[in-house]
Amino acid sequence: MRLLVLGGTGFVGGTTVAEAVRRGWSVTVFNRGLHGGTPEGVRRLRGDRTAPGGLDALAGGEWDLVVDTWDGAPRAALDAARALADSVGHYVYVSSGSVYAEPVEPGSAEDAPVVEAAADDGDGDYPRNKAGAERAVRAVFGERALLARAGLILGPGEDIGRLPWWLTRIARGGDVLAPGPADLPVQYVDVRDLASWLLDAGGRGLGGAYNVVSRTGHATMGGVLDACVAATGSTARLCWTPPEPLLAAGVTPWNDLPIWIPLGHEYRWLQERDVERAYAEGLTCRPVTGTVEDTWRWLRDVGGVPPRAGRPARAPVGLDPAREAALLAAAAA
């Protein structure tokens, strides 16, 4: 199988490249050549898809499958799709659940309304960029386009730092503010399971939109944090705290306390999407312990969360120690 990855050095793109190499595929990556490296044997084409003539390096190539993780201006996705229309058999676009138009009902499937965006839009916010890029790819490739609407992505290489923050915090020890309830269902996908599904589904020509994330409750908040304690060998004590006082104190779910979105919260749907369509097409998700252990091993090897390739830096996630201490004291009182 001949694979082209647009990007290929970031979190999802790099993992997809590694999985394709493991399978013995012929792999080409196209990027600006400014970030990261590629495994031995991978062909690297250089170009900037946002610049005039920036796609010229793709001319004359032929591939069975392309995987694109673009999250910038939709018109850049449109330009890339047009450039590859006669060179690629099938187009896999790694999209996001963020494309759904709020408010979103928990349990919604792929037919839920999507935010308004045009295929030729300039750079906007993340939901519009992803929704516009979906339209761009579908406009060119039609049924030859697979739109993988990923959810929370965890695993080795994570460049946002949600799971790494919990691992680092728990490794530090002491009393840890654990947002309850412990049995709160969590929905996410390990990046390696996502990459495998992208290649499997794209390789057999699957088209259309799919929510590509685990079933709700594949893990729980308690399961994630217990796995962090076990993986790090920490003596940390998890201090489970109900959501109400945390929300009243201004704690922001997802950002201040990564991964956590309590029941009833306006963004709870981010961890309660219907995923049966992807499971019917072969999605499998490994146990949370494997994701946590492997992320901790990777994090110790690299020494910290790497910068995101090609996009502006994001605000760091997680509570600072002083605020966490204050919240723990308030909970104890």
C-alpha positions in Angstrom: 0.0 0.0 0.0 1.3 3.4 -1.0 0.6 6.0 1.7 0.9 9.8 1.7 0.7 11.6 5.0 0.2 15.4 4.8 2.1 16.4 7.9 3.4 13.3 9.4 5.6 14.6 12.3 3.0 15.5 14.9 1.0 13.5 17.3 -1.6 11.7 15.1 0.4 12.1 11.8 3.6 10.7 13.3 1.8 7.8 14.9 0.1 7.0 11.6 3.4 7.0 9.8 4.9 4.7 12.4 2.0 2.3 12.1 2.2 2.2 8.3 6.0 1.6 8.4 5.3 -1.3 10.9 3.0 -2.8 8.3 5.6 -2.6 5.6 3.8 0.1 3.5 5.5 2.5 1.2 5.2 5.8 3.0 5.7 9.4 1.9 5.2 12.5 4.1 4.7 16.0 2.9 5.4 19.0 5.2 7.5 22.1 5.6 10.4 20.1 7.1 10.6 22.3 10.2 9.5 19.9 12.9 10.4 16.4 13.9 11.8 13.5 11.9 10.6 10.4 10.1 11.4 6.7 10.4 14.1 5.2 8.2 12.8 4.5 4.7 10.1 7.2 4.7 10.3 9.5 1.7 9.9 13.2 2.7 8.6 15.9 0.3 8.8 19.5 1.4 6.4 22.3 0.8 4.1 24.8 2.4 0.5 24.2 1.5 -0.4 27.8 2.4 2.1 29.4 0.0 1.9 30.0 -3.7 3.3 26.9 -5.4 3.6 25.2 -2.1 2.1 21.9 -3.3 4.3 21.6 -6.3 6.3 18.7 -4.7 3.2 16.5 -4.9 3.1 16.8 -8.7 3.5 13.5 -10.5 3.1 11.3 -7.5 0.7 8.4 -7.1 -0.6 7.0 -3.9 -3.3 4.6 -2.8 -4.2 6.5 0.3 -3.6 10.0 1.8 -4.1 10.8 5.5 -4.5 14.5 6.3 -4.5 16.0 9.8 -4.8 19.7 8.8 -6.5 22.1 11.3 -5.8 25.4 9.6 -7.7 27.4 6.9 -10.2 25.2 5.0 -9.1 26.6 1.7 -5.6 25.0 2.2 -7.4 21.6 2.6 -9.3 22.4 -0.6 -6.1 23.2 -2.5 -4.5 20.0 -1.3 -7.5 17.9 -2.2 -7.6 19.4 -5.7 -3.9 18.8 -6.2 -4.3 15.2 -5.3 -7.6 14.5 -7.0 -6.0 12.4 -9.8 -3.0 11.1 -7.8 -4.7 9.4 -4.8 -7.3 6.7 -4.6 -8.8 7.5 -1.2 -8.6 10.5 1.1 -8.7 10.2 4.9 -9.3 13.4 6.7 -8.7 13.4 10.5 -11.4 15.7 11.7 -12.9 16.2 15.2 -16.1 16.0 17.2 -15.7 19.8 17.6 -17.4 20.1 14.2 -20.8 19.5 15.8 -22.9 22.6 16.2 -23.7 23.5 19.9 -25.8 22.7 21.8 -25.1 19.0 21.2 -27.2 16.3 22.9 -25.2 13.6 24.7 -25.3 10.4 22.7 -25.5 12.2 19.3 -24.3 10.3 16.2 -22.8 11.4 13.0 -26.0 12.9 11.7 -26.0 15.7 14.3 -25.8 19.2 12.8 -22.3 20.6 12.0 -21.1 24.2 12.4 -21.4 26.4 9.4 -18.2 26.7 7.4 -17.3 26.9 3.7 -14.7 24.8 1.9 -12.8 28.0 0.8 -12.8 29.8 4.2 -9.7 31.4 5.6 -8.2 30.5 9.0 -10.9 30.7 11.8 -11.5 28.9 15.0 -10.9 25.2 15.4 -14.5 23.9 14.8 -14.9 26.0 11.7 -11.5 25.0 10.4 -12.3 21.3 10.8 -15.9 21.6 9.4 -14.7 23.6 6.4 -11.9 21.2 5.7 -14.4 18.3 5.8 -16.5 20.1 3.2 -13.4 20.8 1.1 -12.3 17.2 1.0 -15.8 15.8 0.4 -16.3 18.4 -2.5 -13.3 17.0 -4.3 -13.3 13.3 -3.4 -17.0 12.6 -2.7 -17.5 9.0 -1.6 -13.7 8.5 -1.7 -13.4 10.6 1.4 -13.4 9.3 4.9 -14.0 11.9 7.7 -12.7 10.5 11.0 -14.2 12.7 13.7 -11.9 11.9 16.6 -12.6 12.7 20.2 -10.2 13.0 23.1 -6.9 11.5 21.8 -4.4 10.1 24.4 -1.3 8.1 24.3 2.5 8.4 23.6 3.3 11.6 21.8 0.4 13.7 23.1 1.3 17.3 22.4 -1.5 19.0 24.4 -0.5 17.4 27.7 -3.8 16.2 29.3 -2.7 12.8 30.3 0.9 13.9 30.8 -0.2 16.5 33.3 -2.0 13.9 35.4 1.0 11.6 35.3 3.4 14.3 36.2 1.2 15.6 39.0 0.6 12.2 40.5 4.3 11.3 40.2 5.1 14.3 42.4 3.1 12.7 45.2 1.2 14.1 48.1 -2.6 14.8 48.2 -3.9 15.0 44.6 -7.2 16.8 43.9 -9.2 14.1 42.1 -12.4 15.4 40.5 -15.3 13.1 41.2 -17.2 11.0 40.9 -14.6 8.2 40.6 -16.9 6.2 38.4 -17.5 9.0 35.9 -17.4 7.4 32.4 -14.6 8.7 30.2 -14.6 8.5 26.4 -11.3 8.8 24.5 -9.2 7.0 21.9 -5.6 5.9 22.1 -3.7 7.5 19.2 -2.3 4.1 18.1 -5.8 2.6 17.9 -6.9 5.7 15.9 -4.0 5.3 13.5 -4.7 1.6 13.0 -8.3 2.3 12.2 -7.5 5.1 9.8 -5.3 2.8 7.8 -7.6 -0.2 8.0 -10.7 1.8 7.0 -9.0 4.0 4.5 -7.2 1.0 2.9 -10.5 -0.7 2.1 -12.1 2.5 0.8 -14.5 3.3 3.5 -16.2 6.7 3.0 -18.4 9.1 5.0 -18.2 10.5 8.5 -17.4 8.4 11.6 -17.1 9.3 15.3 -13.7 7.6 16.0 -13.4 7.3 19.8 -14.1 4.6 22.4 -17.5 3.9 23.8 -18.5 6.0 26.8 -17.3 4.2 29.9 -14.5 2.4 28.2 -12.7 3.8 31.2 -13.7 5.9 34.2 -12.0 8.9 35.8 -11.1 6.7 38.7 -9.6 4.1 36.3 -7.5 6.7 34.6 -6.1 8.2 37.8 -5.6 4.8 39.5 -3.6 3.7 36.4 -1.5 6.8 36.7 -0.7 6.0 40.3 0.3 2.4 39.4 2.3 3.4 36.3 4.3 6.0 38.2 4.8 4.0 41.4 3.7 7.1 43.3 2.6 7.3 46.9 0.1 10.0 46.0 -3.2 10.0 47.7 -6.2 10.7 45.4 -8.6 13.0 47.2 -11.9 12.5 45.5 -14.0 15.7 45.5 -17.6 16.1 44.2 -18.0 18.3 41.1 -20.3 20.9 42.8 -17.7 22.6 45.0 -15.1 22.5 42.2 -17.5 24.2 39.7 -18.6 26.7 42.4 -14.9 27.6 42.9 -14.5 28.3 39.2 -12.6 25.2 38.2 -12.9 24.7 34.4 -13.5 21.1 33.4 -11.3 19.8 30.6 -8.7 22.5 31.0 -8.0 23.0 34.8 -8.6 19.4 35.4 -7.8 17.6 32.1 -10.1 14.9 30.8 -12.7 15.5 33.4 -16.2 16.7 32.3 -18.9 16.1 34.9 -22.4 14.8 34.2 -24.8 17.6 33.3 -22.1 20.0 32.1 -22.7 21.8 28.8 -19.8 20.0 27.2 -20.5 16.6 28.6 -21.4 15.4 25.1 -17.6 15.5 24.3 -17.5 12.2 26.2 -20.9 10.8 25.3 -21.0 10.5 21.5 -22.5 7.5 19.7 -19.6 5.5 18.2 -21.4 2.3 17.0 -20.7 3.1 13.4 -17.0 3.1 13.8 -17.1 0.0 16.0 -19.1 -1.8 13.3 -16.2 -1.0 10.9 -13.6 -2.5 13.1 -12.6 0.1 15.7 -11.0 -1.6 18.8 -9.7 0.2 21.8 -7.0 -1.1 24.2 -7.4 -1.0 28.0 -6.6 2.3 29.7 -3.7 0.7 31.7 -1.8 0.2 28.4 -2.4 3.8 27.3 -1.3 5.2 30.7 1.8 3.0 31.1 3.1 3.6 27.6 2.5 7.4 27.9 4.5 7.5 31.2 7.3 5.5 29.6 7.4 7.9 26.6 7.1 11.0 28.8 10.2 9.9 30.8 12.1 9.2 27.6 11.4 12.7 26.1 11.5 14.6 29.3 8.3 16.7 28.7 5.4 17.4 26.4 6.7 18.4 22.9 5.5 21.6 21.2 2.7 21.2 18.6 4.1 21.0 15.1 3.1 23.9 12.8 0.5 25.6 15.0 0.6 28.4 17.6 1.2 27.2 21.2 -1.8 26.5 23.3 -2.4 27.6 26.8 -1.1 24.9 29.3 -3.6 22.6 30.9 -3.9 21.7 34.6 -4.0 23.5 37.9 -1.0 25.3 39.3 0.1 23.8 42.6 -1.0 26.8 44.7 -4.5 26.7 43.4 -4.7 23.0 43.8 -3.6 23.3 47.4 -6.2 26.0 48.1 -8.9 23.7 46.6 -7.8 20.8 48.7 -7.9 22.8 51.9 -11.4 24.1 51.0 -12.6 20.5 50.4 -11.1 19.3 53.6 -12.8 22.1 55.5 
